[in-house]
Amino acid sequence: MSARILHVDLDAFFVEVCRQRYPELRAIELLVVGGRRDQRGVVQSAAYAARRYGIHAGMPIAQAVRLCPAATFCQGSFVHYRDASRAVRAVLERFAPTVVMASLDEAYLDLGGTDRLYPVSLLPVAERIRDAVRAETGLDCSIGSGPNRMIAKLASDRAKPRGLMEVRAGWGEGFLAGLPLAALPGVGPKTAARWAGLGLTDVHQVQAMAEAALARLVGGDAQALKRRAHGHGGATLRAERLPKSVSRETTLSRDLRDPEELEAILALLTARVAGQLREENLVGRTVTLKLRHDDFHTVTRRRTLETATDLDAELYEAARALFRGAFEGVRSRNRGVRLIGIAATNLGLAAEADLFEPPARQRLKELSAAVDKVREKYGFGAVTPGSALRARRRGR
């Protein structure tokens, strides 16, 4: 049974979801999503017209403003992104038995064993998928087809926007030969620049070199790089695969040095993470804190809990302890805090109710369920952690 993978990549997903939710943005071509122009966050996505100015995801908002002063900047909502992503998934599941969402805006579909149904090409079914996603969700997508995940994703990258590209079995090396090394997964800008300094810039160069000669140039990365250059990649999709983490972080509008104010923000971020865990029927066993100083020095600390949890109080207790230890470094360096974040990792599926659970923990679960119902009806801001309210009063 041959492996046949489709990679569906939603075009300018965050931008288009914001346009759907806010009609006043629909006619704006130079639209950048991630935060207001006076905020210090990073770009989530940019409309294609704005990308021509050099704006890209991960770029600081301030830099994007300098590159394109005429652009409109907006802050999107995770809830809207999540709902749009789920709507797309519902469409995709009609076309393939196995659909794996790699992120909110991209998915892999396993069409292995469909040679008799689609004996020549997957392009006709890819076109139907693209049209169905557009008709039912209002979102455009690009689709790549390949014998493994890597090639399918690289094909969809080359098909953007709203295009289709197929790389059939046996075509992989020829397709890859025309790409720069920076296009390959795992080759970041710094690595690509270092290899360029050695005269290595394109995939066809790696294909032509013996592995021993390549190892003399790039060291221990040679074997993996050689395999990728010749088109080897994973061809198995596992629908039951859990997400690696649930996280929230925020770049602050101003550098903060007040630990109580930072703990209040951490409480709000933790509540967001815990709420998403419960919504997706997940629990996390490891809590990771991220703290970025005002000179961009970044610290991460983690703690593994005895019992996996989805409860705000238990996650926040661990996060606050990590924060207090990390904040000593902020004090000792006499810096402010620019960014703070929390992640729940080491995830698993939530278990059935424990009949022998301590009463105090059972009450926490009942409280969390009640809070979730209120927030579902009235929005997240309807219930605010007490520490955040105390910090607000103190600020006034």
N, C-alpha and C positions, 0 to 999 in steps of 0.2 A: 504493500500500500504506500503510494507516494505521499510525501509531505507537501502540503500546499497551504501556505499561510497568507492571510490578508492583514495588512496593517492599516487601520482607519485613523486618520489624524484630522481633527477638527480645525478648520482654518480660522486663525485669529479668534479662538474660542472665547476668551475673556472679554474681548472687545465686542463681539457679536452678542453675547449674553447681556452685556450692559446696554447695548442698543435696543435689544428686545424689551428690557425692563424699563428703560427711560426713553420714551419716544423722542424727546427733544435732542437726543444724541444721534438719531438715525441719519440725519443729513450732514453730519460732521465727518469729513474725510480724515482730518488730522486728529485722530482720537488716540489717547494713551491711557491705559488702565493700570492702576497700582496705587494711586494716591493723588491728592491735590498738588498743584504746582508749588505750594508753600510747605509741603511736607517733605520729610527726609527718608521716605521709603524707597522702594525699588520698583522698576517697571515690571508688571506682570505680563503685559502684552501690548502691542501697538498695531494699529490699523496698517495695512500695506502701504498706504500713502505716507504715513509717518515713518515707516521703516526705510524709506528712500533717503531720509535725513540721517540715517545711521543709528536710529533708536532700536534697541533690542531688549528682550527679556533679561532681567537681572541688572540692568543699568540703573544707577542712582537717578531718582527723579530730577534732582538738580542738574545733572548732566543732560538729561533729555530736554529740559527746559532751555538750556543753552543751545542745543543742537536745533531745536525747532520751537522758537518762542511763540509761534502762532498756533501751536497745538492746544487742544482742549484736554485737560487732565481730569480723571474721575476715579473715585474709589468704588470698586465693586463689592459684592456681598458673596461670601462663601456659600450661603444657603441657596442663592440663585444659581451659582455654578454647579452645586451638587444636584439640584433638581434637573437642570438641563442635561447634565451627564447621565443621570438615571433615565431620562426620556430617550436619549440616544441609545443607551444600552438596550432598552426594551425593543427598539427597532432592530438592532443588530442580532438579537437573540432569535429573531424569526428566520434568519438566513444561515445560522450555523449552530450546531449543538454545543460548541464550546466557545465562549466569549470571555476573554480576560481583559479587564480594564487596567491598562498599565498606569494610567493617571486619569484625572478628570476629563482630559481632552484627547485621549488616544486609547485604542483598543486593538487587540489581536484576535482574529477569528481563525479557527482551525477548520479547513475544508479538505483535510486529508481523506483520501479514499473516494473522492468525487470524480475520478477520471472518466467513469462511464456517463455520469450526469453532465460533466463539462469536459469532453474528451480533448479539446484543443486548447481552450483558453478560459481563464477566469475573468476576463475583462467584461463579458456580458453581465455576470452576477455582480461584479464590482460596480458597474454602472447603475444597476437596479438598487443596490445598497445606497449609493450616493444620492440618487434621486429620492428614495424613500426617506432618508435622514432629512433632506431638505424639505420635503413635503410635510413631514409630520412634526418636525422640531424647529423649522426655520433656519437651521444651521447648515453651512457648507462644510464639506470635508474633502480631503484628498486620500486616495487609496493606493497602496502599493501591494503587489503580489510577488511572492518569492518562495523558494524552497525551504527557507528558514526565517526566523524572526529578524535577524540582522539585515538580510537583503530586502525583506519586505518593508522594513522601516526606512532603509536608505532609498528605496524606490518611491515611497510616499513623500519623502523629503524632496525628491527631484520633481515630483508631480505637482507640487503646490503652485498656486492655489487652485482648488476644485478640479484637480486633474487625476488621471489614472495612469499607472505604469505597471507593466508586468515584466518580471525577470523569471523566465522559465528555468527548470532544471537544466544544467549544462551551460547556461548563459552567464552564470555568476561571475566568473573570472573576467570575462570581457566587459561586463557592466562595471565592475569594480576598477578595472584598469584605467578608466577615464576619470577617476575621482581623486581628489587630494587626500593625503593621509589624515588631515584634520577632520574629514567626514566620518571616519571609522569610529565606532563606539569605544570609549575609553581613552581616546586621544584628545586631551584637552589643549587649550591654546598654548600653555607653557611647554607642554611636551612637544607639540607640533613645531613651536619656535626653536626648541633645542635641537630637534632632528633636522630642521631646515638649515641650521648652522652647520650641520654635518653633510649637507647636500642632499638630504633625503626629504622630498616634499610630496611625491605622488605614489599612489598604490602600485602602479606598474613597475616602479623601481624595486619595491619589495618583492613583487612576484618574480622578477628576473634574478634576484640575488639568492645565493645559497644561504641556508640558515646559519652556517658557521660564520660566513662573512658578515651577515646581518648582526650576529651576536657581538662581533668585534666593534660594531658601531653603536648599538643601542643596549648592549648588555642583556640582562635577564628578561627583558621584554620581547626578545627576538622570536621565541617560539609562538607566543600568543599572537604577535603581530603578523607573523607569517601565515598562521591559520586563518586569521581574519582576511588578509589580503587575497587568499585563495578561495574565499567565500564560505568557509566553515562557520556554522553557527547553530544555536539550539533550534530544534524543530518540534519540540514538545510543549504543549500548553496544558497547564493544570488549572482547571476552573476553580478548584477549591483553595487556590493559593490566597493566603491572607495578606493584607497590606503590611508593609514593614513597620509603619509607624503612623501615629496620629499626632499632629503637632500644631502649635500656634506660636507665632512670634510677632513682635511689632517693633518697628523702628520709631523711636520717640521723637516728638516734634521739637524737643529741646533736651539737652543733656541733663540727667537727673543725678543728684547726689544724696537724696533723702531716701533711706532704706524703707521707711514706712510707705512712702508713695510708690516705690518700686514693688513692694510686697503686695500692695493693692492691685497693681496692674497684673502681677503674677497670678493673683487669685482669679481675676477675670479670664485670663488666658487658660488657666487650669479648668475653670468651669466650662469653657468652650470645648476643651479636649475631652473632659469627662462626658459631656453631653453627646459628643459625636461617638464616643466609645459605646455608650448605652444605645444610641440609635442604630448602630451597626452590629449590635449584639457581640461586642468585643470586650476583652479585658486586657490590661497591660500589666506587666510585671516589673518593667524597668522604667524609671523616670529619669529623664535627661534635662538638665538646665543649660541654657545658652545665654551667655552674658558678653556683650561687646562694649568695650570701653570707648571713650570718645576719641581715642587715637587709633581705633580699629583693632586693638589687641582683643582677641576673642578667646573666651574661656568656656569649656564645656565640662560639666560634672554629671555623674550619673549614680543612681542607687537602685539596686535590685531589691524588691520587696519580698517578704516571705510568702505573701499570697497575692496573686494577680487581682486587680481591682478595676472598677469603672466608677468609683465613688469620688466625688469632689474632695471631700475631707481627707481621705487617705492619700490621694495624689498630691494634694496641696501640702500636707504635712511633710512629705518627702521633698517636694520642690522647695518649700520654704527653708528646710534645713540645708539643702544644697546651696540655696541663694545666700544664706547668712555666712556660710563658709567662703563662698566665692566673693562676697562683698568685702571681706577683709582685704582681699587683693586690690579691690578698687580703692579702698581707703589708703592702703600702704603706698599705692602709686599716685595718690592724690589726683584721681581722674573722676570724670563723670561717666554715667552709663548711657550709651547710645541706643542699644538694642537689648531686648530681653525676650526669652522664649522658653517654652517647655514642650517636651515630646514624651509620649508614652510609646515604648517599644517592647520587644519580646511579647508580641501579641498572641492571644488565643481566643477561641470562642467562649462566650460566657456560659457557665455551667447552669444546670437546673438549680432551683432553690434548695438550699441546705436546711433540712429540718432541724439540725442541731446548731444552727448559727447563733452566736451570742445575741441577746435581745438588742443591745446597743447598735450592733451592725445592721440588724434587721430594720431598726427604726431609721437609720441612715438611708437604707435602700428605699423605704417607703417615702421618706422625705424627698429623695432624688426623683422618684417617680412622679410625685405631686408637682415638683418644680418643673419637670419636663413637660407636663400637661399644660401648665400655665404658660410656659415659654412658647409651646407649639401654637397656642391660641393667640397670645398677645405679643410675641416677640421676645428675644433674649433679654432685652433690657427691662422686662417686667419684673424680674427677680434678680437682685444684685447682691453679691457676697457682702457680708457685713464689714469686712476689712476695707473694701472699696468705698463704702459709704462713710466710714470713719475718716478715711484719708481725704474725701471730698470736704467733709465738714472742717477738718483741720486746715485744708487749703483755704477755705473761705475765711 
